[in-house]
Amino acid sequence: MTTTEKIANAKKRIDELERLIKYWNNSEYDEAKIVDFTMKNKNKVA
């Protein structure tokens, strides 16, 4: 991968992150910010 390609990929990632930051900072989407992760813990004996 050339330096130019690396820079282009980095710019794409930065743009995506900036869009996500704007989305998460938008007060209209307060309900969408709540994420419920259920955890499943199992005791395993080796």
N, C-alpha and C positions, 0 to 999 in steps of 0.2 A: 504494500500500500504506500503510495507516494505521500509526501507532505501535503500536497494540495488536497488529496482525498481525505486525509486525516482532518485537515482544517474544515473542509466542507461537512464532514460528519459531525464534528464538534459544534459547528454553527447550527446544524439541524437539531442536535440535542438541546442546545441552549434555547432555541426557539420553542421547542416542545415544553421545556421547563418553564419558560416565561408564560406560555399559554396556560399551563397548569396553575401557576401562582395566581394569575389573574382570575381563573375560574374559582379557585379555593378562597380568594379574598372577596369574591362577589357575595354580598349578603343575601341575594335571592336564593342561593343554593345552600343555606344553612342546614336544611333537612338532609340534603344529599351528603353532607360532611360526616354524618353519623354512620359509622360502620360497625356492624355487630359480628365479631369473630367468635365462633363457638370453639372451645378448646376441648379436644378429646385426649385425655391423659390415661395411658394404660401402664400399669406396673409390669415391667418385663424382668424376668429373672434369667440371668445368663447361666 
